[in-house]
Amino acid sequence: MLAPHFNLFFHYKNMRHILFLLMSFVLLISSSTFISAQALTDFKDWKQKNFVGNNQYKFSLEKDMPMVKISSNQTSSGLFLEKKINLNKSPILNWSWKVSNVLQSLKEKTKQGDDFAARVYVLTSTGPFPWQKKTLSYVWSNYQKIGSSWPNPYTGKVIMIALDSGKQRIGEWRTHQRNVQQDLEAAFGEKYDKIDVIAIMTDTDNSKQKAVGWYKNMYFSAK
């Protein structure tokens, strides 16, 4: 089922992350149930997609809370969860992450520099075609100013937002709350009522470096 959608985009150079996002949408066609507010399940139940090599995943519990450790060594792969979330009822995405390090000497706004120790994607779709997909990518930036945003170097359908940056807080858990509905409207100029896919990724294939990202306590809420 995924192959026809993948083949549409193979003519773009190095489109692995965008393919990851679009592939996730294909799996949602038969689902119409909205989720109002809940935890986004155990990470072991998320689906894995590899692009360059295979990241190492370690699933565990921290104080009875599901957590995943993603180790990347010149590799790129991620986990995604198909679930419709009603943003009119539950617009706030909550999660915690930490990283082992940031990546050095990268121009993050270029295709060659599109690597991050931690990313969280949220994806919305208004139809089956690529131009009907919109994505936010929250990142632990290597050096961009916290709060800054920019188009992904592969497509303007993905907007990057730096929530943490640099070395100052590496090794510390950082907890975030984002109003996804407001962030989507600010990024793309219109209000969206739902998101369809959540994804996380740690990738170092462009930089040929290493990084570890940890993720836990991910859920949507009303406030």
PAGU-429983 format. One line per field, with one value per residue: residue in one letter; residue number from 0; z, x, y of N, C-alpha, C, O in turn. Coordinates in nm, 3 decimals. Example, Ala and Ser with C-alpha at 12.3 -4.5 7.8 and 13.67 -1.06 7.14 Angstrom:
// PAGU-429983
res	[a,s]
n	[0,1]
n_w	[0.780,0.708]
n_u	[1.319,1.285]
n_v	[-0.569,-0.225]
ca_w	[0.780,0.714]
ca_u	[1.230,1.367]
ca_v	[-0.450,-0.106]
c_w	[0.780,0.787]
c_u	[1.320,1.290]
c_v	[-0.330,0.003]
o_w	[0.846,0.804]
o_u	[1.424,1.341]
o_v	[-0.332,0.114]
This chain:
// PAGU-429983
res	[m,l,a,p,h,f,n,l,f,f,h,y,k,n,m,r,h,i,l,f,l,l,m,s,f,v,l,l,i,s,s,s,t,f,i,s,a,q,a,l,t,d,f,k,d,w,k,q,k,n,f,v,g,n,n,q,y,k,f,s,l,e,k,d,m,p,m,v,k,i,s,s,n,q,t,s,s,g,l,f,l,e,k,k,i,n,l,n,k,s,p,i,l,n,w,s,w,k,v,s,n,v,l,q,s,l,k,e,k,t,k,q,g,d,d,f,a,a,r,v,y,v,l,t,s,t,g,p,f,p,w,q,k,k,t,l,s,y,v,w,s,n,y,q,k,i,g,s,s,w,p,n,p,y,t,g,k,v,i,m,i,a,l,d,s,g,k,q,r,i,g,e,w,r,t,h,q,r,n,v,q,q,d,l,e,a,a,f,g,e,k,y,d,k,i,d,v,i,a,i,m,t,d,t,d,n,s,k,q,k,a,v,g,w,y,k,n,m,y,f,s,a,k]
n	[0,1,2,3,4,5,6,7,8,9,10,11,12,13,14,15,16,17,18,19,20,21,22,23,24,25,26,27,28,29,30,31,32,33,34,35,36,37,38,39,40,41,42,43,44,45,46,47,48,49,50,51,52,53,54,55,56,57,58,59,60,61,62,63,64,65,66,67,68,69,70,71,72,73,74,75,76,77,78,79,80,81,82,83,84,85,86,87,88,89,90,91,92,93,94,95,96,97,98,99,100,101,102,103,104,105,106,107,108,109,110,111,112,113,114,115,116,117,118,119,120,121,122,123,124,125,126,127,128,129,130,131,132,133,134,135,136,137,138,139,140,141,142,143,144,145,146,147,148,149,150,151,152,153,154,155,156,157,158,159,160,161,162,163,164,165,166,167,168,169,170,171,172,173,174,175,176,177,178,179,180,181,182,183,184,185,186,187,188,189,190,191,192,193,194,195,196,197,198,199,200,201,202,203,204,205,206,207,208,209,210,211,212,213,214,215,216,217,218,219,220,221,222]
n_w	[0.000,0.058,-0.136,-0.394,-0.316,-0.213,-0.447,-0.594,-0.507,-0.526,-0.712,-0.602,-0.456,-0.181,-0.005,0.231,0.491,0.435,0.288,0.490,0.645,0.461,0.397,0.639,0.643,0.454,0.579,0.718,0.598,0.632,0.885,1.107,1.358,1.625,1.879,2.197,2.433,2.557,2.669,2.445,2.408,2.462,2.354,2.233,2.080,1.861,1.510,1.314,1.090,0.865,0.711,0.643,0.722,1.050,1.335,1.687,1.923,2.250,2.474,2.771,3.116,3.315,3.630,3.607,3.366,3.017,2.808,2.547,2.419,2.168,1.965,1.742,1.487,1.246,1.109,1.015,1.126,1.238,1.464,1.434,1.504,1.420,1.468,1.509,1.636,1.793,1.758,1.838,2.079,2.219,2.201,2.295,2.290,2.489,2.615,2.712,2.659,2.613,2.526,2.424,2.313,2.091,1.736,1.537,1.337,1.135,0.881,0.944,0.799,0.548,0.308,0.349,0.616,0.767,1.023,1.350,1.704,1.840,1.744,1.711,1.531,1.410,1.215,0.975,0.760,0.482,0.275,0.020,-0.127,-0.181,-0.157,0.019,0.269,0.582,0.806,1.127,1.270,1.560,1.712,1.879,1.844,1.690,1.698,1.640,1.735,2.024,1.982,1.724,1.378,1.063,0.713,0.621,0.451,0.240,0.172,0.177,0.301,0.544,0.855,1.062,1.411,1.668,1.987,2.196,2.225,2.134,2.360,2.627,2.791,2.755,2.832,3.025,3.125,2.936,2.939,2.745,2.631,2.372,2.183,1.937,1.744,1.730,1.652,1.399,1.261,1.273,1.121,0.870,0.803,0.831,1.013,1.163,1.231,1.326,1.394,1.239,1.256,1.475,1.521,1.598,1.586,1.569,1.410,1.224,0.982,0.770,0.882,0.962,1.224,1.576,1.798,2.078,2.164,2.402,2.482,2.638,2.821,2.651,2.540,2.453,2.554,2.694,2.805]
n_u	[0.082,0.205,0.397,0.324,0.288,0.538,0.692,0.617,0.776,1.043,1.201,1.297,1.591,1.734,1.504,1.419,1.310,1.077,0.940,0.895,0.706,0.492,0.435,0.332,0.082,-0.065,-0.158,-0.378,-0.624,-0.855,-0.942,-1.154,-1.208,-1.198,-0.969,-0.993,-0.841,-0.553,-0.290,-0.022,0.017,0.225,0.560,0.658,0.453,0.450,0.520,0.805,1.027,1.288,1.548,1.821,2.036,1.988,1.858,1.917,1.692,1.574,1.345,1.181,1.078,1.031,0.983,0.734,0.656,0.632,0.920,1.148,1.469,1.668,1.927,2.157,2.386,2.538,2.306,1.956,1.638,1.299,1.012,0.661,0.320,-0.005,-0.279,-0.575,-0.621,-0.834,-0.806,-0.960,-1.061,-0.843,-0.579,-0.318,0.004,0.204,0.523,0.835,1.185,1.532,1.880,2.194,2.395,2.463,2.485,2.773,2.900,2.704,2.489,2.186,1.965,1.993,1.984,2.196,2.248,2.038,1.995,1.920,1.939,1.707,1.372,1.028,0.748,0.436,0.154,-0.081,-0.362,-0.559,-0.655,-0.586,-0.357,-0.012,0.023,-0.172,-0.090,0.039,0.300,0.448,0.768,0.912,1.216,1.525,1.747,2.068,2.197,2.024,1.823,1.619,1.274,1.273,1.176,1.163,1.137,1.147,1.432,1.375,1.106,0.843,0.616,0.667,0.739,0.995,1.060,1.242,1.281,1.450,1.802,2.142,2.422,2.374,2.176,2.205,2.171,1.981,1.641,1.393,1.090,0.802,0.524,0.305,0.080,-0.061,-0.253,-0.251,0.017,0.019,-0.156,-0.013,0.207,0.106,-0.110,-0.383,-0.661,-0.652,-0.831,-0.757,-0.496,-0.312,-0.099,0.167,0.516,0.852,1.202,1.551,1.838,2.139,2.261,2.338,2.537,2.722,2.775,2.720,2.444,2.219,1.882,1.622,1.282,0.971,0.655,0.444,0.160,-0.169,-0.363,-0.631,-0.549]
n_v	[-0.120,0.119,0.167,0.298,0.567,0.630,0.613,0.834,1.038,0.981,1.107,1.336,1.457,1.296,1.274,1.153,1.212,1.356,1.167,0.984,1.124,1.156,0.890,0.805,0.929,0.787,0.563,0.636,0.657,0.498,0.557,0.736,0.821,1.049,1.145,1.279,1.359,1.220,0.999,0.920,0.648,0.350,0.369,0.141,0.050,0.210,0.262,0.176,0.338,0.316,0.506,0.582,0.345,0.203,0.322,0.266,0.140,0.166,0.059,0.145,0.186,0.470,0.554,0.426,0.532,0.518,0.521,0.605,0.546,0.671,0.593,0.723,0.669,0.801,0.755,0.735,0.715,0.668,0.680,0.643,0.730,0.658,0.847,1.021,1.339,1.558,1.886,2.098,2.023,1.925,2.083,2.099,1.978,1.780,1.691,1.535,1.561,1.471,1.514,1.371,1.519,1.795,1.854,1.920,2.192,2.230,2.353,2.425,2.503,2.409,2.136,1.963,2.001,1.911,1.765,1.645,1.603,1.554,1.536,1.620,1.547,1.675,1.608,1.712,1.663,1.757,1.617,1.362,1.426,1.530,1.813,1.876,1.821,1.921,2.003,2.027,2.053,2.013,2.087,2.004,2.227,2.269,2.515,2.727,3.011,2.986,2.944,3.035,2.988,2.812,2.727,2.384,2.258,2.088,2.112,2.352,2.273,2.174,2.306,2.411,2.435,2.569,2.454,2.391,2.461,2.427,2.357,2.400,2.279,2.007,1.661,1.702,1.662,1.814,1.974,2.028,2.221,2.269,2.462,2.317,2.369,2.649,2.685,2.561,2.730,2.971,2.898,2.822,2.978,2.921,2.777,2.458,2.161,1.916,1.675,1.409,1.231,1.153,1.183,1.083,1.147,1.087,1.188,1.152,1.123,1.294,1.455,1.272,1.204,1.130,1.081,1.083,1.061,1.101,1.028,1.096,1.082,1.181,1.344,1.466,1.748,1.953,2.190]
ca_w	[0.000,0.069,-0.246,-0.493,-0.262,-0.208,-0.580,-0.643,-0.456,-0.536,-0.800,-0.523,-0.395,-0.035,0.051,0.321,0.601,0.382,0.258,0.619,0.684,0.366,0.415,0.757,0.612,0.373,0.666,0.795,0.515,0.680,1.022,1.120,1.499,1.689,2.017,2.258,2.515,2.618,2.644,2.311,2.420,2.481,2.231,2.171,1.987,1.744,1.395,1.282,0.949,0.846,0.589,0.623,0.834,1.149,1.472,1.793,2.010,2.378,2.539,2.914,3.201,3.415,3.726,3.543,3.247,2.899,2.756,2.444,2.392,2.027,1.940,1.599,1.451,1.102,1.064,1.017,1.131,1.335,1.506,1.414,1.557,1.349,1.558,1.489,1.758,1.772,1.813,1.900,2.216,2.284,2.113,2.359,2.292,2.602,2.613,2.765,2.584,2.643,2.425,2.473,2.253,1.966,1.622,1.512,1.204,1.041,0.839,0.965,0.703,0.419,0.304,0.406,0.760,0.826,1.125,1.485,1.806,1.880,1.666,1.725,1.420,1.408,1.075,0.947,0.620,0.440,0.159,-0.007,-0.212,-0.106,-0.127,0.125,0.394,0.652,0.916,1.217,1.323,1.677,1.717,1.965,1.742,1.720,1.730,1.612,1.852,2.075,1.936,1.581,1.288,0.925,0.628,0.599,0.324,0.135,0.134,0.260,0.370,0.679,0.924,1.175,1.525,1.768,2.125,2.274,2.133,2.184,2.457,2.766,2.868,2.716,2.946,3.115,3.072,2.905,2.922,2.657,2.599,2.253,2.127,1.800,1.657,1.710,1.578,1.261,1.202,1.255,1.018,0.738,0.773,0.846,1.131,1.140,1.337,1.371,1.341,1.201,1.285,1.561,1.490,1.664,1.510,1.595,1.286,1.211,0.859,0.691,0.952,0.989,1.366,1.666,1.898,2.145,2.211,2.487,2.473,2.731,2.873,2.537,2.541,2.421,2.660,2.664,2.848]
ca_u	[0.000,0.288,0.491,0.290,0.309,0.681,0.750,0.588,0.870,1.181,1.279,1.360,1.714,1.748,1.375,1.379,1.225,0.947,0.875,0.851,0.583,0.385,0.402,0.248,-0.054,-0.134,-0.216,-0.487,-0.741,-0.972,-0.973,-1.228,-1.237,-1.116,-0.930,-1.002,-0.723,-0.502,-0.149,-0.002,0.046,0.362,0.638,0.676,0.343,0.468,0.579,0.940,1.064,1.430,1.585,1.963,2.073,1.886,1.883,1.895,1.582,1.564,1.219,1.189,0.987,1.092,0.875,0.614,0.622,0.703,1.027,1.231,1.601,1.701,2.070,2.184,2.528,2.538,2.186,1.832,1.513,1.208,0.891,0.542,0.193,-0.123,-0.391,-0.637,-0.642,-0.921,-0.738,-1.057,-1.079,-0.714,-0.478,-0.186,0.091,0.297,0.622,0.969,1.295,1.668,1.976,2.331,2.484,2.415,2.571,2.867,2.937,2.595,2.401,2.060,1.862,2.025,1.959,2.311,2.252,1.908,2.012,1.891,1.942,1.569,1.264,0.890,0.664,0.291,0.115,-0.223,-0.394,-0.694,-0.685,-0.489,-0.247,0.100,0.007,-0.273,-0.025,0.115,0.373,0.537,0.878,0.975,1.351,1.634,1.836,2.211,2.242,1.925,1.765,1.497,1.155,1.282,1.117,1.210,1.090,1.236,1.502,1.322,0.971,0.777,0.503,0.715,0.798,1.078,1.050,1.345,1.232,1.574,1.911,2.278,2.478,2.356,2.088,2.217,2.170,1.871,1.507,1.327,0.946,0.742,0.382,0.284,-0.053,-0.037,-0.347,-0.199,0.142,-0.015,-0.213,0.095,0.298,0.046,-0.208,-0.522,-0.689,-0.670,-0.912,-0.707,-0.372,-0.332,0.019,0.275,0.639,0.975,1.319,1.688,1.907,2.276,2.319,2.404,2.655,2.814,2.808,2.643,2.362,2.116,1.767,1.527,1.149,0.875,0.542,0.384,0.014,-0.244,-0.454,-0.709,-0.472]
ca_v	[0.000,0.238,0.185,0.401,0.700,0.651,0.630,0.968,1.137,0.936,1.192,1.440,1.408,1.288,1.314,1.046,1.257,1.391,1.040,0.932,1.191,1.125,0.749,0.792,0.971,0.687,0.462,0.694,0.680,0.427,0.595,0.861,0.845,1.151,1.126,1.411,1.386,1.099,0.969,0.867,0.504,0.304,0.385,0.011,0.029,0.296,0.194,0.223,0.354,0.343,0.576,0.554,0.261,0.170,0.368,0.168,0.181,0.097,0.094,0.119,0.262,0.557,0.581,0.370,0.610,0.468,0.606,0.542,0.601,0.651,0.616,0.739,0.670,0.824,0.688,0.813,0.641,0.728,0.611,0.724,0.680,0.705,0.873,1.151,1.417,1.673,2.003,2.188,1.976,1.897,2.142,2.111,1.862,1.779,1.584,1.563,1.501,1.514,1.470,1.348,1.620,1.853,1.822,2.028,2.242,2.206,2.462,2.354,2.545,2.349,1.993,1.892,2.022,1.878,1.661,1.693,1.499,1.526,1.598,1.573,1.591,1.661,1.614,1.725,1.643,1.792,1.536,1.255,1.467,1.586,1.956,1.890,1.782,2.025,1.940,2.101,1.973,2.073,2.031,2.053,2.282,2.271,2.651,2.831,3.077,2.925,3.013,3.066,2.890,2.824,2.617,2.272,2.280,2.003,2.151,2.451,2.211,2.141,2.421,2.375,2.526,2.536,2.465,2.396,2.489,2.431,2.263,2.442,2.190,1.867,1.568,1.737,1.651,1.940,1.949,2.129,2.226,2.351,2.467,2.275,2.439,2.784,2.677,2.533,2.850,3.067,2.850,2.801,3.081,2.881,2.695,2.315,2.102,1.785,1.620,1.269,1.149,1.202,1.109,1.127,1.105,1.133,1.153,1.206,1.067,1.398,1.506,1.160,1.212,1.044,1.151,1.004,1.136,1.030,1.087,1.037,1.161,1.251,1.336,1.587,1.791,2.073,2.307]
c_w	[0.000,-0.058,-0.346,-0.443,-0.248,-0.345,-0.637,-0.610,-0.467,-0.627,-0.726,-0.455,-0.243,0.037,0.162,0.431,0.552,0.344,0.384,0.660,0.591,0.377,0.533,0.727,0.538,0.460,0.737,0.721,0.574,0.819,1.026,1.264,1.555,1.833,2.084,2.340,2.580,2.592,2.508,2.314,2.442,2.349,2.161,2.070,1.863,1.633,1.359,1.132,0.941,0.713,0.552,0.743,0.929,1.284,1.569,1.890,2.137,2.450,2.686,2.986,3.297,3.508,3.665,3.419,3.127,2.846,2.645,2.430,2.248,2.005,1.790,1.577,1.299,1.035,1.075,1.016,1.241,1.368,1.479,1.467,1.477,1.450,1.531,1.623,1.722,1.838,1.873,2.045,2.290,2.199,2.168,2.355,2.403,2.582,2.684,2.677,2.643,2.537,2.489,2.428,2.139,1.858,1.579,1.363,1.098,1.006,0.835,0.863,0.562,0.425,0.369,0.558,0.833,0.915,1.262,1.582,1.855,1.793,1.711,1.611,1.457,1.266,1.063,0.797,0.593,0.316,0.128,-0.080,-0.132,-0.069,-0.021,0.261,0.452,0.777,0.996,1.265,1.436,1.696,1.836,1.867,1.787,1.756,1.699,1.741,1.893,2.035,1.788,1.499,1.147,0.844,0.621,0.463,0.209,0.087,0.230,0.330,0.511,0.737,1.048,1.286,1.630,1.909,2.227,2.175,2.204,2.298,2.601,2.849,2.828,2.841,3.046,3.046,3.054,2.872,2.843,2.648,2.478,2.211,1.977,1.704,1.627,1.628,1.430,1.191,1.178,1.140,0.879,0.708,0.777,0.967,1.089,1.260,1.393,1.329,1.325,1.243,1.380,1.526,1.570,1.585,1.568,1.474,1.274,1.081,0.775,0.752,0.976,1.133,1.445,1.760,1.957,2.189,2.293,2.481,2.573,2.754,2.762,2.538,2.497,2.536,2.618,2.702,2.927]
c_u	[0.085,0.366,0.450,0.315,0.457,0.736,0.724,0.699,1.016,1.264,1.340,1.484,1.701,1.620,1.329,1.285,1.085,0.871,0.820,0.717,0.468,0.341,0.309,0.104,-0.132,-0.209,-0.341,-0.620,-0.866,-1.017,-1.047,-1.260,-1.143,-1.087,-0.927,-0.879,-0.677,-0.353,-0.136,0.061,0.195,0.438,0.664,0.567,0.354,0.535,0.712,0.958,1.210,1.453,1.730,2.009,1.957,1.929,1.858,1.791,1.584,1.440,1.227,1.080,1.070,0.981,0.740,0.570,0.700,0.803,1.097,1.361,1.636,1.846,2.095,2.334,2.537,2.416,2.065,1.713,1.427,1.092,0.772,0.419,0.080,-0.236,-0.446,-0.664,-0.727,-0.859,-0.833,-1.081,-0.946,-0.601,-0.336,-0.112,0.194,0.398,0.749,1.071,1.428,1.759,2.114,2.425,2.409,2.519,2.651,2.876,2.831,2.525,2.260,1.952,1.892,1.995,2.073,2.317,2.127,1.919,1.986,1.893,1.803,1.474,1.131,0.810,0.517,0.245,-0.036,-0.245,-0.537,-0.736,-0.571,-0.363,-0.136,0.082,-0.100,-0.219,0.051,0.177,0.450,0.645,0.944,1.111,1.430,1.742,1.981,2.260,2.140,1.868,1.637,1.376,1.158,1.219,1.166,1.152,1.193,1.303,1.451,1.185,0.916,0.654,0.539,0.783,0.870,1.063,1.151,1.290,1.344,1.686,2.044,2.307,2.434,2.277,2.101,2.230,2.061,1.738,1.449,1.181,0.885,0.591,0.367,0.137,-0.038,-0.130,-0.298,-0.070,0.116,-0.070,-0.106,0.186,0.236,-0.073,-0.352,-0.536,-0.710,-0.739,-0.855,-0.562,-0.393,-0.220,0.110,0.400,0.754,1.093,1.446,1.769,2.040,2.341,2.390,2.537,2.760,2.864,2.722,2.560,2.263,2.006,1.675,1.393,1.057,0.758,0.477,0.233,-0.045,-0.340,-0.527,-0.634,-0.351]
c_v	[0.125,0.268,0.291,0.542,0.731,0.685,0.768,1.066,1.095,1.024,1.310,1.382,1.409,1.328,1.219,1.093,1.291,1.266,0.976,0.993,1.154,0.980,0.730,0.828,0.864,0.589,0.510,0.698,0.617,0.469,0.727,0.897,0.949,1.110,1.263,1.446,1.257,1.088,0.902,0.729,0.476,0.316,0.252,-0.019,0.118,0.216,0.259,0.233,0.393,0.413,0.551,0.473,0.241,0.224,0.254,0.223,0.098,0.149,0.056,0.199,0.346,0.603,0.546,0.447,0.555,0.571,0.530,0.620,0.568,0.690,0.616,0.751,0.678,0.762,0.780,0.718,0.700,0.637,0.702,0.651,0.742,0.725,1.011,1.215,1.538,1.796,2.105,2.150,1.965,1.953,2.137,1.979,1.880,1.667,1.631,1.494,1.545,1.458,1.454,1.458,1.686,1.825,1.943,2.063,2.211,2.337,2.405,2.389,2.496,2.199,1.915,1.903,1.982,1.755,1.722,1.576,1.463,1.605,1.538,1.633,1.581,1.690,1.624,1.712,1.686,1.713,1.442,1.300,1.535,1.732,1.981,1.848,1.901,1.962,2.044,2.005,2.051,2.008,2.086,2.098,2.274,2.411,2.760,2.889,3.007,3.010,3.048,2.955,2.916,2.708,2.505,2.288,2.193,2.047,2.254,2.398,2.167,2.264,2.371,2.479,2.481,2.560,2.463,2.417,2.483,2.335,2.287,2.341,2.044,1.779,1.596,1.710,1.790,1.909,2.064,2.111,2.319,2.345,2.440,2.348,2.581,2.783,2.648,2.657,2.955,3.027,2.854,2.892,3.040,2.788,2.550,2.253,1.973,1.768,1.470,1.177,1.225,1.121,1.168,1.073,1.166,1.092,1.226,1.162,1.171,1.441,1.399,1.164,1.114,1.132,1.052,1.099,1.047,1.104,1.017,1.134,1.244,1.232,1.470,1.618,1.918,2.200,2.260]
o_w	[-0.052,-0.084,-0.384,-0.519,-0.269,-0.359,-0.720,-0.679,-0.420,-0.622,-0.781,-0.402,-0.183,0.130,0.184,0.463,0.618,0.364,0.383,0.703,0.638,0.368,0.528,0.779,0.558,0.420,0.809,0.779,0.567,0.867,0.958,1.289,1.536,1.900,2.031,2.318,2.649,2.508,2.461,2.232,2.440,2.244,2.041,1.982,1.770,1.659,1.371,1.056,1.002,0.615,0.441,0.854,0.892,1.342,1.538,1.935,2.133,2.483,2.721,2.924,3.354,3.469,3.671,3.372,3.135,2.839,2.647,2.431,2.209,2.023,1.719,1.640,1.231,0.920,1.135,0.918,1.327,1.308,1.499,1.473,1.467,1.511,1.530,1.713,1.630,1.961,1.951,2.126,2.410,2.130,2.094,2.410,2.410,2.537,2.712,2.626,2.715,2.465,2.591,2.496,2.095,1.888,1.585,1.276,0.986,1.093,0.736,0.844,0.467,0.533,0.435,0.622,0.950,0.886,1.288,1.549,1.907,1.770,1.745,1.595,1.529,1.203,1.132,0.717,0.672,0.259,0.198,-0.094,-0.025,0.041,0.024,0.357,0.379,0.844,0.940,1.297,1.413,1.695,1.885,1.815,1.907,1.836,1.730,1.844,1.809,2.052,1.732,1.544,1.115,0.899,0.615,0.367,0.093,-0.029,0.351,0.410,0.589,0.676,1.129,1.257,1.676,1.945,2.331,2.055,2.318,2.328,2.686,2.966,2.864,2.940,3.144,2.926,3.145,2.786,2.869,2.656,2.482,2.203,1.899,1.594,1.513,1.544,1.343,1.077,1.074,1.068,0.781,0.600,0.731,1.015,0.990,1.375,1.497,1.240,1.389,1.265,1.366,1.504,1.604,1.525,1.611,1.438,1.308,1.070,0.714,0.682,1.006,1.162,1.387,1.796,1.894,2.245,2.258,2.475,2.591,2.712,2.777,2.538,2.504,2.604,2.519,2.639,2.972]
o_u	[0.043,0.397,0.535,0.359,0.499,0.817,0.802,0.715,1.104,1.387,1.426,1.480,1.663,1.626,1.208,1.190,0.987,0.749,0.710,0.627,0.358,0.222,0.218,0.012,-0.253,-0.314,-0.404,-0.720,-0.973,-1.120,-1.008,-1.332,-1.021,-1.171,-0.864,-0.818,-0.754,-0.297,-0.229,0.147,0.279,0.387,0.691,0.585,0.275,0.599,0.729,0.912,1.252,1.386,1.760,2.018,1.841,2.026,1.788,1.800,1.594,1.430,1.275,1.000,1.168,0.895,0.645,0.458,0.822,0.774,1.105,1.362,1.635,1.884,2.058,2.401,2.545,2.421,2.071,1.689,1.476,1.076,0.780,0.414,0.069,-0.283,-0.370,-0.722,-0.693,-0.859,-0.791,-1.118,-0.939,-0.533,-0.241,-0.159,0.263,0.362,0.767,1.048,1.434,1.722,2.145,2.523,2.305,2.629,2.602,2.862,2.864,2.506,2.219,1.858,1.824,1.982,2.051,2.384,2.111,1.858,2.023,1.852,1.782,1.492,1.124,0.806,0.477,0.292,-0.111,-0.157,-0.627,-0.841,-0.470,-0.270,-0.163,0.121,-0.116,-0.294,0.119,0.115,0.509,0.616,1.021,1.121,1.406,1.818,2.011,2.353,2.166,1.865,1.554,1.377,1.056,1.210,1.207,1.122,1.314,1.236,1.481,1.151,0.938,0.592,0.453,0.875,0.813,1.054,1.146,1.258,1.334,1.670,2.059,2.228,2.455,2.308,2.015,2.291,2.048,1.723,1.454,1.153,0.911,0.539,0.411,0.078,-0.007,-0.089,-0.304,-0.050,0.184,-0.034,-0.106,0.238,0.304,-0.131,-0.439,-0.439,-0.779,-0.710,-0.900,-0.512,-0.480,-0.242,0.128,0.390,0.754,1.086,1.448,1.771,2.052,2.464,2.493,2.636,2.876,2.979,2.659,2.602,2.227,2.034,1.653,1.390,1.063,0.762,0.457,0.184,0.021,-0.390,-0.491,-0.653,-0.271]
o_v	[0.228,0.384,0.372,0.628,0.845,0.777,0.816,1.167,1.167,1.018,1.378,1.271,1.510,1.408,1.207,1.023,1.261,1.259,0.920,0.922,1.125,0.951,0.648,0.764,0.851,0.537,0.432,0.740,0.677,0.422,0.822,0.994,0.940,1.050,1.354,1.550,1.191,1.158,0.837,0.697,0.566,0.277,0.250,-0.104,0.103,0.115,0.380,0.148,0.491,0.383,0.505,0.525,0.259,0.176,0.157,0.338,-0.025,0.267,-0.052,0.269,0.298,0.683,0.624,0.429,0.545,0.690,0.407,0.744,0.451,0.806,0.522,0.833,0.575,0.721,0.887,0.648,0.772,0.531,0.823,0.528,0.864,0.629,1.108,1.154,1.613,1.807,2.190,2.235,1.991,1.876,2.166,1.879,1.982,1.558,1.750,1.384,1.644,1.365,1.514,1.488,1.638,1.778,2.056,1.977,2.171,2.422,2.345,2.312,2.535,2.142,1.814,1.823,2.016,1.651,1.837,1.465,1.354,1.725,1.420,1.755,1.489,1.784,1.555,1.745,1.655,1.740,1.440,1.221,1.592,1.773,2.095,1.841,1.973,1.880,2.136,1.889,2.144,1.885,2.196,2.017,2.274,2.426,2.876,2.822,2.973,3.132,3.087,2.840,3.028,2.603,2.532,2.327,2.221,2.023,2.246,2.469,2.126,2.320,2.299,2.599,2.367,2.673,2.526,2.393,2.527,2.245,2.201,2.319,1.964,1.818,1.523,1.732,1.873,1.826,2.181,2.000,2.433,2.237,2.531,2.385,2.626,2.870,2.704,2.686,3.021,3.113,2.885,2.884,3.115,2.729,2.523,2.287,1.926,1.837,1.412,1.058,1.346,1.000,1.286,0.966,1.282,0.975,1.344,1.163,1.141,1.459,1.431,1.133,1.025,1.242,0.952,1.205,0.931,1.227,0.896,1.250,1.365,1.120,1.573,1.529,1.982,2.304,2.343]
